[in-house]
């Protein structure tokens, strides 16, 4: 009876191990590097959604030769945005952050294309004007460049302030969305 029990236990352990391995393999994040007018864009995601979209200077990463299936729609939509053919995004997003950061990032999605709001306006909308520094900090940690439009948040006096991608990129994005 003990030998039978050990075989069942070994089988159970093997099945659990295999299931965990399968989940790990399935959930492996994919990465692609594409060219954009503002530098090399890195997109990271899996079947649960896009986790990171960031930009770096030209030459810091090599352009990908192939695009993983789970990232093709993100690549297409970003290309359409840069070509002036897209004003909003329809992607499954899965950014990693604290509950507060998630709340701040979600509020950014309410800022329409071609419009800006001040950090104070965003903070008021979130319900606590005393949290302006925390809101600004969360905006600065936004992992989804362009798609979650933190570039649309400006200083109360209309100045371009605080953009992790650099103020020249922020200026370019705002001009792209609202050409004169």
FINU-640996 format. One record per residue (C-alpha): x, y, z; residue in three letters. Coordinates in Angstrom, 2 decimals. Layout:
<rs>
r c1 = X, c2 = Y, c3 = Z, r = ALA
...
</rs>
This chain:
<rs>
r c1 = 0.00, c2 = 0.00, c3 = 0.00, r = UNK
r c1 = 2.87, c2 = 2.38, c3 = 0.79, r = UNK
r c1 = 4.46, c2 = 1.83, c3 = -2.63, r = UNK
r c1 = 1.13, c2 = 2.63, c3 = -4.33, r = UNK
r c1 = 0.74, c2 = 5.77, c3 = -2.24, r = UNK
r c1 = 4.27, c2 = 6.91, c3 = -3.16, r = UNK
r c1 = 3.56, c2 = 6.40, c3 = -6.88, r = UNK
r c1 = 0.39, c2 = 8.49, c3 = -6.58, r = UNK
r c1 = 2.31, c2 = 11.15, c3 = -4.67, r = UNK
r c1 = 5.09, c2 = 11.18, c3 = -7.28, r = UNK
r c1 = 2.51, c2 = 11.49, c3 = -10.05, r = UNK
r c1 = 0.75, c2 = 14.31, c3 = -8.22, r = UNK
r c1 = 4.03, c2 = 16.15, c3 = -7.67, r = UNK
r c1 = 4.97, c2 = 15.64, c3 = -11.33, r = UNK
r c1 = 1.61, c2 = 17.01, c3 = -12.49, r = UNK
r c1 = 1.92, c2 = 20.07, c3 = -10.24, r = UNK
r c1 = 5.48, c2 = 20.69, c3 = -11.43, r = UNK
r c1 = 4.43, c2 = 20.33, c3 = -15.08, r = UNK
r c1 = 1.47, c2 = 22.69, c3 = -14.60, r = UNK
r c1 = 3.73, c2 = 25.30, c3 = -12.97, r = UNK
r c1 = 6.28, c2 = 24.93, c3 = -15.77, r = UNK
r c1 = 3.55, c2 = 25.27, c3 = -18.39, r = UNK
r c1 = 2.22, c2 = 28.41, c3 = -16.70, r = UNK
r c1 = 5.74, c2 = 29.87, c3 = -16.63, r = UNK
r c1 = 6.31, c2 = 29.11, c3 = -20.30, r = UNK
r c1 = 2.93, c2 = 30.50, c3 = -21.33, r = UNK
r c1 = 3.39, c2 = 33.68, c3 = -19.28, r = UNK
r c1 = 6.86, c2 = 34.51, c3 = -20.57, r = UNK
r c1 = 7.04, c2 = 38.17, c3 = -21.45, r = UNK
r c1 = 7.82, c2 = 39.04, c3 = -25.05, r = UNK
r c1 = 9.84, c2 = 42.09, c3 = -26.09, r = UNK
r c1 = 10.12, c2 = 44.00, c3 = -29.35, r = UNK
r c1 = 12.13, c2 = 47.08, c3 = -30.34, r = UNK
r c1 = 10.75, c2 = 49.31, c3 = -33.08, r = UNK
r c1 = 11.82, c2 = 52.59, c3 = -34.64, r = UNK
r c1 = 9.78, c2 = 55.69, c3 = -33.86, r = UNK
r c1 = 10.24, c2 = 59.37, c3 = -34.63, r = UNK
r c1 = 11.39, c2 = 59.85, c3 = -31.03, r = UNK
r c1 = 13.86, c2 = 57.00, c3 = -30.72, r = UNK
r c1 = 13.78, c2 = 53.25, c3 = -30.22, r = UNK
r c1 = 10.51, c2 = 52.10, c3 = -28.68, r = UNK
r c1 = 10.54, c2 = 49.00, c3 = -26.48, r = UNK
r c1 = 7.29, c2 = 47.09, c3 = -25.97, r = UNK
r c1 = 6.99, c2 = 44.30, c3 = -23.41, r = UNK
r c1 = 3.93, c2 = 42.15, c3 = -22.82, r = UNK
r c1 = 2.27, c2 = 38.77, c3 = -22.84, r = UNK
r c1 = -1.23, c2 = 37.35, c3 = -23.24, r = UNK
r c1 = -2.30, c2 = 39.28, c3 = -20.12, r = UNK
r c1 = -1.53, c2 = 42.59, c3 = -21.82, r = UNK
r c1 = 1.13, c2 = 45.18, c3 = -22.50, r = UNK
r c1 = 3.25, c2 = 45.91, c3 = -19.42, r = UNK
r c1 = 5.86, c2 = 48.34, c3 = -20.72, r = UNK
r c1 = 6.18, c2 = 50.79, c3 = -23.58, r = UNK
r c1 = 9.28, c2 = 52.95, c3 = -23.29, r = UNK
r c1 = 11.56, c2 = 54.99, c3 = -25.51, r = UNK
r c1 = 15.31, c2 = 55.31, c3 = -25.61, r = UNK
r c1 = 17.80, c2 = 57.14, c3 = -27.76, r = UNK
r c1 = 18.65, c2 = 55.76, c3 = -31.18, r = UNK
r c1 = 21.47, c2 = 53.25, c3 = -31.04, r = UNK
r c1 = 20.84, c2 = 51.98, c3 = -27.52, r = UNK
r c1 = 18.89, c2 = 48.92, c3 = -28.69, r = UNK
r c1 = 18.75, c2 = 47.01, c3 = -31.93, r = UNK
r c1 = 15.50, c2 = 47.03, c3 = -33.94, r = UNK
r c1 = 13.73, c2 = 43.66, c3 = -33.76, r = UNK
r c1 = 13.59, c2 = 41.60, c3 = -36.93, r = UNK
r c1 = 10.41, c2 = 39.80, c3 = -35.91, r = UNK
r c1 = 7.42, c2 = 40.92, c3 = -33.86, r = UNK
r c1 = 6.00, c2 = 38.45, c3 = -31.34, r = UNK
r c1 = 2.34, c2 = 37.70, c3 = -32.01, r = UNK
r c1 = 1.17, c2 = 39.12, c3 = -28.65, r = UNK
r c1 = 2.81, c2 = 42.47, c3 = -29.47, r = UNK
r c1 = 1.73, c2 = 42.91, c3 = -33.11, r = UNK
r c1 = -1.38, c2 = 44.96, c3 = -32.30, r = UNK
r c1 = 0.59, c2 = 47.32, c3 = -30.04, r = UNK
r c1 = 3.21, c2 = 47.83, c3 = -32.75, r = UNK
r c1 = 0.50, c2 = 48.49, c3 = -35.36, r = UNK
r c1 = -1.37, c2 = 50.97, c3 = -33.16, r = UNK
r c1 = 1.80, c2 = 52.89, c3 = -32.24, r = UNK
r c1 = 2.77, c2 = 53.10, c3 = -35.92, r = UNK
r c1 = -0.70, c2 = 54.42, c3 = -36.74, r = UNK
r c1 = -0.37, c2 = 57.00, c3 = -33.94, r = UNK
r c1 = 2.94, c2 = 58.27, c3 = -35.31, r = UNK
r c1 = 1.49, c2 = 58.39, c3 = -38.84, r = UNK
r c1 = -1.36, c2 = 60.58, c3 = -37.55, r = UNK
r c1 = -3.96, c2 = 57.88, c3 = -38.24, r = UNK
r c1 = -4.81, c2 = 57.03, c3 = -34.60, r = UNK
r c1 = -5.98, c2 = 59.23, c3 = -31.74, r = UNK
r c1 = -6.71, c2 = 56.59, c3 = -29.12, r = UNK
r c1 = -5.53, c2 = 53.09, c3 = -28.31, r = UNK
r c1 = -7.45, c2 = 49.87, c3 = -27.91, r = UNK
r c1 = -4.96, c2 = 47.56, c3 = -26.24, r = UNK
r c1 = -5.11, c2 = 45.19, c3 = -23.32, r = UNK
r c1 = -2.87, c2 = 46.84, c3 = -20.72, r = UNK
r c1 = -1.19, c2 = 45.23, c3 = -17.75, r = UNK
r c1 = 1.13, c2 = 47.78, c3 = -16.12, r = UNK
r c1 = 2.78, c2 = 46.85, c3 = -12.83, r = UNK
r c1 = 2.48, c2 = 49.36, c3 = -10.01, r = UNK
r c1 = 0.98, c2 = 50.11, c3 = -6.64, r = UNK
r c1 = -2.75, c2 = 50.56, c3 = -6.19, r = UNK
r c1 = -2.23, c2 = 54.35, c3 = -6.04, r = UNK
r c1 = -0.10, c2 = 54.36, c3 = -9.20, r = UNK
r c1 = -2.73, c2 = 52.28, c3 = -11.02, r = UNK
r c1 = -5.40, c2 = 54.81, c3 = -9.99, r = UNK
r c1 = -3.28, c2 = 57.73, c3 = -11.25, r = UNK
r c1 = -2.45, c2 = 55.97, c3 = -14.53, r = UNK
r c1 = -6.12, c2 = 55.13, c3 = -15.08, r = UNK
r c1 = -6.99, c2 = 58.83, c3 = -14.68, r = UNK
r c1 = -4.53, c2 = 59.67, c3 = -17.48, r = UNK
r c1 = -6.64, c2 = 57.64, c3 = -19.88, r = UNK
r c1 = -9.43, c2 = 60.21, c3 = -19.45, r = UNK
r c1 = -7.34, c2 = 63.01, c3 = -21.00, r = UNK
r c1 = -8.45, c2 = 63.30, c3 = -24.64, r = UNK
r c1 = -6.08, c2 = 63.36, c3 = -27.58, r = UNK
r c1 = -4.98, c2 = 66.91, c3 = -28.36, r = UNK
r c1 = -5.87, c2 = 68.21, c3 = -24.88, r = UNK
r c1 = -3.82, c2 = 68.85, c3 = -21.76, r = UNK
r c1 = -4.56, c2 = 69.10, c3 = -18.05, r = UNK
r c1 = -2.43, c2 = 70.44, c3 = -15.24, r = UNK
r c1 = -1.02, c2 = 68.29, c3 = -12.47, r = UNK
r c1 = -3.36, c2 = 70.19, c3 = -10.13, r = UNK
r c1 = -6.38, c2 = 69.41, c3 = -12.34, r = UNK
r c1 = -5.45, c2 = 65.73, c3 = -12.33, r = UNK
r c1 = -4.92, c2 = 65.77, c3 = -8.58, r = UNK
r c1 = -8.29, c2 = 67.46, c3 = -7.96, r = UNK
r c1 = -10.01, c2 = 64.89, c3 = -10.15, r = UNK
r c1 = -8.41, c2 = 62.15, c3 = -8.05, r = UNK
r c1 = -9.86, c2 = 63.80, c3 = -4.95, r = UNK
r c1 = -6.93, c2 = 65.03, c3 = -2.86, r = UNK
r c1 = -5.18, c2 = 68.29, c3 = -3.76, r = UNK
r c1 = -2.55, c2 = 67.61, c3 = -1.10, r = UNK
r c1 = -1.40, c2 = 64.58, c3 = -3.11, r = UNK
r c1 = -0.04, c2 = 66.62, c3 = -6.03, r = UNK
r c1 = 3.56, c2 = 65.47, c3 = -5.51, r = UNK
r c1 = 2.51, c2 = 61.84, c3 = -5.19, r = UNK
r c1 = 0.41, c2 = 62.16, c3 = -8.36, r = UNK
r c1 = 3.31, c2 = 63.76, c3 = -10.23, r = UNK
r c1 = 5.62, c2 = 61.00, c3 = -9.00, r = UNK
r c1 = 3.19, c2 = 58.29, c3 = -10.13, r = UNK
r c1 = 2.94, c2 = 59.99, c3 = -13.55, r = UNK
r c1 = 6.73, c2 = 59.86, c3 = -13.76, r = UNK
r c1 = 6.64, c2 = 56.10, c3 = -13.15, r = UNK
r c1 = 4.06, c2 = 55.45, c3 = -15.86, r = UNK
r c1 = 5.39, c2 = 52.38, c3 = -17.71, r = UNK
r c1 = 3.18, c2 = 52.80, c3 = -20.78, r = UNK
r c1 = 4.65, c2 = 55.67, c3 = -22.81, r = UNK
r c1 = 2.14, c2 = 57.42, c3 = -25.11, r = UNK
r c1 = -0.64, c2 = 54.83, c3 = -24.64, r = UNK
r c1 = -1.23, c2 = 56.05, c3 = -21.07, r = UNK
r c1 = -0.75, c2 = 59.72, c3 = -21.95, r = UNK
r c1 = 1.21, c2 = 61.29, c3 = -19.09, r = UNK
r c1 = 2.70, c2 = 63.65, c3 = -21.71, r = UNK
r c1 = -0.67, c2 = 65.46, c3 = -21.67, r = UNK
r c1 = -0.12, c2 = 66.65, c3 = -18.09, r = UNK
r c1 = 1.51, c2 = 70.08, c3 = -17.81, r = UNK
r c1 = 2.27, c2 = 72.67, c3 = -15.18, r = UNK
r c1 = -0.53, c2 = 74.88, c3 = -13.85, r = UNK
r c1 = 0.97, c2 = 77.84, c3 = -15.72, r = UNK
r c1 = 1.02, c2 = 75.86, c3 = -19.00, r = UNK
r c1 = 4.71, c2 = 75.01, c3 = -18.83, r = UNK
r c1 = 6.10, c2 = 71.67, c3 = -19.92, r = UNK
r c1 = 7.32, c2 = 70.06, c3 = -16.74, r = UNK
r c1 = 8.30, c2 = 66.66, c3 = -15.48, r = UNK
r c1 = 8.43, c2 = 64.10, c3 = -18.25, r = UNK
r c1 = 10.46, c2 = 60.91, c3 = -17.85, r = UNK
r c1 = 10.99, c2 = 60.67, c3 = -21.62, r = UNK
r c1 = 12.51, c2 = 64.16, c3 = -21.73, r = UNK
r c1 = 10.87, c2 = 67.52, c3 = -22.32, r = UNK
r c1 = 11.81, c2 = 67.58, c3 = -26.02, r = UNK
r c1 = 9.81, c2 = 64.36, c3 = -26.52, r = UNK
r c1 = 6.89, c2 = 65.76, c3 = -24.51, r = UNK
r c1 = 6.89, c2 = 68.88, c3 = -26.68, r = UNK
r c1 = 7.00, c2 = 66.77, c3 = -29.86, r = UNK
r c1 = 4.09, c2 = 64.58, c3 = -28.70, r = UNK
r c1 = 1.91, c2 = 67.56, c3 = -27.78, r = UNK
r c1 = 2.64, c2 = 69.26, c3 = -31.12, r = UNK
r c1 = 1.96, c2 = 65.98, c3 = -32.95, r = UNK
r c1 = -1.45, c2 = 65.72, c3 = -31.26, r = UNK
r c1 = -2.33, c2 = 69.37, c3 = -31.73, r = UNK
r c1 = -0.55, c2 = 70.77, c3 = -34.77, r = UNK
r c1 = -0.93, c2 = 74.52, c3 = -35.33, r = UNK
</rs>
